Amino acid sequence: MNYYFWEVAFISNQNFQSSKSIKIKAMIKLTRPPNSLTAAVAVISALFLALGEDGSPYDFTTYLLIGSAAFFVTAHAMVHNDIVDFDADSISTPYRPLPSKMISMKEAKIWATFLFLAAITSGILIDFRLDLEFPISLFWAISNALLLDAYNLWFKKSGLIGNMVVAYVVWALFIYADLLVSNGFTLRVQSIGLYAFFMNWGREVIKGIRDIEGDKSENVLTIAVRWGAHGAAYVGSGLLLIAILWTIPLILNPVGNFVVPLILIMFNLVIIFRCFNLIKNPTANYANSTKRLFLYLMLIAVIVLLINQIIVLNYN
């Protein structure tokens, strides 16, 4: 009898541990770690670029807190997205944590709330650590989290506005970095931010060409759904050409050597060439390869700017 009791207790404990492990995996999966970590790296990169030629880098703890704020904001938005999309995911991606019942809706909502509070806490700690008069970090964390929630609830299916919100969240990293470092806006940092904004906005519009049929079935009113593939090609290309204009200050007033301006000019020529071809040939495959190419160009441009920034700071 005593042996049977301990065997039952052991099995129950094993089941509890297994259930707990599944919950933790589900919680992590809901946050989409690659997206959240990318946001953390992006805001630290934006902050580093905002230092310019004479700026003094922050200490490790400050960078960690700033990266954490971006991570928690993005993680909250990812969890909230799955909560909002529960019905659609139950049909299209039933293996996701919520539809597969790896985690309950109540637990997911608690998790999303915790991440939101963690983002707010990170913002408060940053402002306190830097002794800021206006709580920039707190305001940035709250406003971006609420904007992403609004995107999940309303803007996602609105087409152009929804695309703009996605692009703005990237620009917001540079707005925040500029305010934190310079207590205002500088032409260089905002040029990089607006370049990223229009590049992402244009890419999102072009992405709609690839997803026309799926978006129609989901009632997502993208430019491609409303105006067709050619219309989306024209609008997306127009936004990308505006992005190119924001590289002019970086080309004419470079920080460091002439390598960055040369690379930006080459990238701009590739973008222009690709946009003209897309307008002539707005097929799903070409739009998809164009969107992917522009992502690589944008990432390489940021990496080049970061390397240049490191060289400039070390040289000074």
C-alpha positions in Angstrom: 0.0 0.0 0.0 2.8 2.4 0.9 4.7 1.5 -2.3 1.6 2.1 -4.4 1.1 5.6 -2.7 4.7 6.7 -3.6 4.4 5.3 -7.1 1.2 7.4 -7.7 2.9 10.4 -6.1 5.9 10.0 -8.4 3.8 9.7 -11.6 1.7 12.7 -10.5 4.9 14.8 -10.0 6.2 13.7 -13.4 3.0 14.7 -15.1 3.1 18.1 -13.2 6.7 18.7 -14.3 5.9 17.7 -17.9 2.9 20.1 -17.9 5.0 22.9 -16.5 7.6 22.4 -19.1 5.0 22.6 -21.9 3.7 25.8 -20.4 7.1 27.4 -20.3 7.8 26.3 -23.9 4.5 27.8 -25.0 5.2 31.1 -23.2 8.6 31.4 -24.9 7.1 30.4 -28.3 4.4 33.0 -28.0 7.0 35.8 -27.7 8.6 34.8 -31.0 12.2 35.2 -29.6 13.8 36.0 -33.0 11.5 39.0 -33.5 11.9 40.2 -29.9 15.7 39.8 -29.9 15.9 41.6 -33.2 14.1 44.5 -31.7 16.5 44.6 -28.8 19.6 44.5 -31.1 18.0 47.2 -33.3 17.4 49.7 -30.6 20.9 49.3 -29.2 22.2 49.7 -32.8 20.1 52.9 -33.2 21.5 54.2 -29.9 25.0 53.5 -31.0 24.6 55.2 -34.3 23.1 58.2 -32.5 26.4 58.8 -30.6 27.9 60.4 -33.7 31.6 61.3 -33.7 31.9 62.7 -30.2 29.4 60.7 -28.2 30.4 58.6 -25.2 29.0 55.1 -25.2 26.7 54.1 -22.3 27.7 51.4 -19.9 26.7 47.7 -20.3 23.8 47.9 -17.8 22.2 50.8 -19.6 22.4 49.1 -22.9 21.0 45.9 -21.3 18.0 47.9 -19.9 17.3 49.6 -23.2 17.5 46.3 -25.1 15.2 44.7 -22.5 12.6 47.4 -22.9 12.5 46.8 -26.7 12.5 43.1 -26.1 9.5 43.2 -23.7 7.5 45.6 -25.9 7.9 43.3 -28.9 7.3 40.2 -26.9 4.1 41.7 -25.5 3.0 42.6 -29.0 3.7 39.0 -30.3 1.6 37.4 -27.5 -1.2 40.0 -27.9 -1.2 39.2 -31.7 -1.8 35.5 -31.0 -4.6 36.3 -28.6 -6.3 38.5 -31.2 -5.7 36.0 -34.0 -6.9 33.0 -32.0 -9.9 32.1 -34.3 -7.9 32.5 -37.5 -4.9 30.6 -36.1 -7.2 27.8 -35.0 -7.8 27.2 -38.8 -4.6 28.2 -40.5 -2.0 27.4 -37.8 -3.6 25.0 -35.3 -0.1 24.0 -34.0 0.5 27.4 -32.4 0.5 27.4 -28.6 -3.0 28.8 -28.1 -5.0 26.8 -30.6 -3.1 23.6 -29.6 -4.0 24.3 -26.0 -0.3 24.3 -24.8 -1.4 27.3 -22.9 -4.9 28.7 -22.0 -6.3 32.0 -23.2 -6.3 33.2 -19.6 -2.7 32.3 -19.1 -1.7 34.0 -22.4 -3.5 37.2 -21.3 -1.7 37.2 -17.9 1.6 36.6 -19.8 1.0 39.5 -22.1 0.2 41.8 -19.2 3.3 40.7 -17.4 5.5 41.5 -20.5 3.8 44.9 -20.8 4.6 45.7 -17.1 8.1 44.4 -17.6 8.5 46.9 -20.5 7.2 49.7 -18.3 9.5 48.7 -15.5 12.5 48.7 -17.9 11.5 52.2 -19.1 11.3 53.5 -15.6 14.7 52.0 -14.7 16.4 53.6 -17.8 15.0 57.0 -17.0 16.0 56.8 -13.4 19.5 55.5 -14.2 20.1 58.3 -16.7 18.4 60.9 -14.4 16.1 62.2 -17.2 13.7 65.1 -16.4 11.2 63.8 -18.9 10.5 60.0 -18.8 11.4 59.4 -22.5 11.9 55.6 -22.1 8.7 55.1 -20.2 6.7 57.1 -22.7 8.4 55.2 -25.6 7.7 51.8 -24.1 4.0 52.5 -23.4 3.3 54.3 -26.7 4.9 51.6 -28.8 3.2 48.8 -26.9 -0.2 50.4 -27.3 0.4 51.2 -31.0 1.3 47.6 -31.7 -1.8 46.4 -29.8 -3.9 48.8 -31.9 -2.2 47.3 -35.0 -3.1 43.8 -33.9 -6.7 44.8 -33.2 -7.5 47.3 -36.0 -4.7 48.4 -38.4 -3.5 45.0 -39.6 -6.3 44.6 -42.1 -6.3 48.2 -43.2 -3.6 47.9 -45.9 -1.5 51.0 -46.3 -2.0 52.4 -42.8 -1.2 49.0 -41.3 2.0 48.8 -43.4 2.9 52.3 -42.2 2.5 51.3 -38.5 4.9 48.4 -39.0 7.4 50.7 -40.7 6.9 53.4 -38.0 7.9 51.0 -35.2 11.3 50.7 -36.8 11.6 54.5 -37.2 10.6 54.9 -33.5 13.8 53.2 -32.5 15.8 56.1 -34.0 13.5 58.7 -32.6 14.0 57.3 -29.2 17.8 57.0 -29.6 18.1 60.5 -30.9 16.0 61.9 -28.0 18.0 59.9 -25.5 21.5 60.9 -26.8 20.9 64.4 -28.2 17.8 65.5 -26.3 16.3 66.4 -29.7 16.5 65.4 -33.3 19.6 65.3 -35.5 19.6 65.2 -39.3 22.0 62.2 -39.5 20.0 59.9 -37.1 16.6 60.9 -38.5 17.9 60.4 -42.0 18.8 56.8 -41.1 15.5 56.4 -39.3 13.4 57.8 -42.2 15.4 55.7 -44.7 14.5 52.6 -42.6 10.9 53.8 -42.3 10.2 54.3 -46.1 12.2 51.1 -47.0 10.1 49.0 -44.6 6.9 50.7 -45.7 7.7 50.1 -49.4 8.6 46.5 -48.7 5.4 45.9 -46.9 3.4 47.3 -49.8 5.4 45.1 -52.3 4.9 42.1 -50.1 1.2 42.5 -50.7 1.7 41.6 -54.4 2.9 38.1 -53.3 0.0 37.7 -50.8 -2.9 38.9 -53.0 -5.0 35.7 -52.9 -4.4 35.0 -49.2 -5.2 38.6 -48.3 -8.4 38.6 -50.3 -9.6 35.5 -48.4 -8.7 37.1 -45.1 -10.3 40.5 -46.1 -7.0 42.3 -45.7 -7.3 45.5 -47.8 -3.7 45.9 -49.0 -2.8 48.2 -51.9 -2.4 45.1 -54.1 -5.9 43.9 -53.2 -7.5 47.3 -53.8 -5.5 48.5 -56.9 -4.0 45.4 -58.2 -0.3 44.3 -58.6 0.6 47.2 -60.8 -0.9 49.7 -58.4 1.1 48.2 -55.5 4.3 48.2 -57.6 3.9 51.9 -58.3 3.1 52.8 -54.6 5.8 50.6 -53.2 8.4 51.9 -55.6 7.4 55.5 -54.8 8.0 54.9 -51.1 11.3 53.3 -51.8 12.4 56.2 -54.0 11.5 58.5 -51.0 13.7 56.3 -48.9 16.6 56.9 -51.3 16.1 60.7 -50.8 16.9 60.3 -47.1 20.3 58.9 -47.9 21.4 62.2 -49.5 22.3 63.8 -46.1 24.3 60.7 -45.3 26.1 60.9 -48.6 26.8 64.6 -48.6 27.8 64.8 -44.9 29.4 61.4 -44.1 30.7 60.5 -40.6 34.1 59.0 -41.1 35.5 58.0 -44.6 34.0 57.9 -48.1 33.2 54.2 -48.1 29.7 54.6 -46.6 28.6 57.1 -49.2 29.9 54.9 -52.0 28.0 51.8 -50.7 24.8 53.8 -50.3 25.0 55.1 -53.8 25.5 51.6 -55.2 22.5 50.3 -53.1 20.4 53.2 -54.4 21.2 52.3 -58.0 20.2 48.7 -57.3 16.9 49.8 -55.7 16.0 52.1 -58.6 16.8 49.4 -61.1 14.8 46.8 -59.2 11.8 49.2 -58.8 11.6 49.9 -62.6 11.7 46.1 -63.3 9.0 45.5 -60.6 6.7 48.0 -62.3 7.2 46.3 -65.6 6.9 42.8 -64.1 4.8 42.9 -60.9 4.5 39.1 -60.5 4.3 37.4 -57.1 7.7 35.7 -57.5 9.5 38.9 -58.6 7.8 40.9 -55.8 8.9 38.3 -53.2 12.5 38.3 -54.4 12.5 42.1 -54.5 11.2 42.3 -51.0 13.9 39.9 -49.8 16.7 41.7 -51.7 15.7 45.0 -50.1 15.7 43.5 -46.7 19.3 42.3 -47.2 20.3 45.7 -48.6 18.9 47.4 -45.6 20.5 45.1 -43.1 23.9 45.4 -44.9 23.5 49.2 -44.9 22.9 49.2 -41.1 25.9 46.9 -40.5 28.1 49.1 -42.6 27.0 52.2 -40.7 27.6 50.4 -37.4 31.1 49.3 -38.4 31.9 52.8 -39.5 30.6 54.2 -36.2 32.9 51.8 -34.3 35.9 52.9 -36.3 35.0 56.6 -35.8 34.6 56.2 -32.0 37.8 54.3 -31.7 39.7 56.7 -33.9 38.5 59.7 -31.8 
